[in-house]
């Protein structure tokens, strides 16, 4: 299994939690149906989903900070959840380089994006968030 597929499964579950008001555990089970994940892969997916949901309020505050003339509630559900997932990785998963988290979010945006501008929009928000975080560390 690739981590890209794992992120896609976590993203589809996160989307169900957000839009369908599905319980995290149920969304996870539905999203993983039909795949043959080993325990390490399942743990990665579970970590992405449960921790993104757990930190959602904080992640949303960061997203709001970098939205230019836009509101979180007006974002498409796809864009909103891709931003949440990528920011969770960037802020809490030191084992994943920021560039990888951003690139993976952009690839998922190409596949699921609601508009042709979704990729550029997501890239801009994540670049600003990472740029400020990096500036603070140096």
C-alpha positions as CSV (number, residue, x, y, z in Angstrom):
1,X,0.0,0.0,0.0
2,X,1.2,3.5,-0.7
3,X,0.8,6.3,1.8
4,X,-1.1,8.2,-0.9
5,X,-3.8,5.5,-0.8
6,X,-3.8,5.6,3.0
7,X,-4.3,9.4,2.8
8,X,-7.1,9.0,0.3
9,X,-8.8,6.5,2.6
10,X,-8.4,8.8,5.6
11,X,-9.6,11.8,3.5
12,X,-12.8,9.9,2.4
13,X,-13.5,9.0,6.0
14,X,-12.8,12.6,7.2
15,X,-15.2,13.8,4.5
16,X,-17.9,11.4,5.8
17,X,-17.4,12.7,9.3
18,X,-17.6,16.3,8.2
19,X,-20.4,16.2,5.6
20,X,-22.3,13.1,6.6
21,X,-21.9,13.7,10.4
22,X,-20.8,10.1,10.5
23,X,-19.1,8.8,13.6
24,X,-15.3,8.5,13.2
25,X,-15.2,4.7,13.7
26,X,-18.1,4.1,11.2
27,X,-16.5,6.4,8.6
28,X,-13.2,4.6,9.0
29,X,-14.7,1.2,8.6
30,X,-16.7,2.2,5.5
31,X,-13.7,3.9,3.9
32,X,-11.4,0.9,4.5
33,X,-13.9,-1.6,3.0
34,X,-12.6,-3.5,0.1
35,X,-8.9,-2.9,0.9
36,X,-6.5,-5.4,2.4
37,X,-4.5,-3.2,4.8
38,X,-2.0,-4.7,7.2
39,X,-2.0,-3.5,10.8
40,X,0.7,-0.8,10.2
41,X,-1.3,0.6,7.3
42,X,-4.5,0.5,9.3
43,X,-2.7,2.3,12.2
44,X,-1.5,5.1,9.8
45,X,-5.0,5.6,8.4
46,X,-6.5,5.6,11.9
47,X,-4.0,8.0,13.2
48,X,-4.6,10.5,10.3
49,X,-8.3,10.4,10.8
50,X,-8.7,10.3,14.5
51,X,-6.1,13.0,15.2
52,X,-7.3,15.3,12.5
53,X,-10.8,15.1,14.0
54,X,-9.3,15.5,17.5
55,X,-7.4,18.7,16.5
56,X,-10.0,20.0,14.1
57,X,-10.9,23.2,16.0
58,X,-7.2,24.2,16.2
59,X,-6.6,23.2,12.5
60,X,-9.7,25.3,11.5
61,X,-8.3,28.3,13.3
62,X,-5.1,28.0,11.4
63,X,-7.0,27.6,8.1
64,X,-9.1,30.7,8.9
65,X,-5.9,32.7,9.5
66,X,-4.7,32.1,6.0
67,X,-7.9,32.4,4.0
68,X,-7.8,35.6,2.0
69,X,-11.3,37.2,1.7
70,X,-12.9,33.9,2.3
71,X,-14.6,32.0,5.2
72,X,-14.0,28.4,6.3
73,X,-17.7,27.6,6.1
74,X,-17.8,28.7,2.5
75,X,-15.0,26.4,1.4
76,X,-16.0,23.3,-0.4
77,X,-16.1,20.2,1.9
78,X,-13.3,18.7,-0.2
79,X,-11.0,21.7,0.1
80,X,-11.7,22.1,3.8
81,X,-11.0,18.5,4.6
82,X,-7.9,18.3,2.5
83,X,-6.5,21.4,4.3
84,X,-7.3,19.9,7.7
85,X,-5.6,16.6,6.8
86,X,-2.5,18.2,5.4
87,X,-2.2,20.7,8.3
88,X,-2.5,17.8,10.8
89,X,0.5,16.1,9.1
90,X,2.5,19.3,8.9
91,X,1.9,20.3,12.6
92,X,1.9,16.9,14.3
93,X,3.7,14.3,12.1
94,X,7.5,15.1,12.3
95,X,8.2,11.9,10.4
96,X,6.5,13.4,7.2
97,X,8.3,16.3,5.4
98,X,6.1,19.3,4.9
99,X,6.6,19.2,1.1
100,X,5.3,15.6,1.1
101,X,2.2,16.6,3.0
102,X,1.5,19.5,0.7
103,X,2.1,17.5,-2.5
104,X,-0.2,14.7,-1.3
105,X,-2.9,17.2,-0.6
106,X,-2.5,18.7,-4.0
107,X,-2.7,15.3,-5.7
108,X,-5.9,14.5,-3.8
109,X,-7.2,18.0,-4.8
110,X,-6.6,17.1,-8.4
111,X,-8.6,14.0,-8.0
112,X,-11.4,15.3,-5.8
113,X,-11.2,19.1,-6.2
114,X,-14.5,20.8,-6.6
115,X,-13.1,23.5,-9.0
116,X,-10.1,23.8,-11.3
117,X,-8.7,26.4,-8.9
118,X,-8.7,24.0,-5.9
119,X,-5.1,22.9,-6.4
120,X,-3.8,26.5,-6.4
121,X,-6.0,27.6,-3.6
122,X,-4.9,24.7,-1.3
123,X,-1.3,25.2,-2.2
124,X,-1.5,28.9,-1.4
125,X,-3.0,28.3,2.1
126,X,-0.6,25.5,3.0
127,X,2.4,27.4,1.7
128,X,1.5,30.4,3.9
129,X,0.9,28.3,6.9
130,X,4.2,26.4,6.5
131,X,6.1,29.6,5.7
132,X,5.0,31.3,8.9
133,X,5.7,28.1,11.0
134,X,9.2,27.8,9.4
135,X,9.9,31.5,10.0
136,X,9.1,31.1,13.7
137,X,11.4,28.1,14.0
138,X,14.5,29.9,12.6
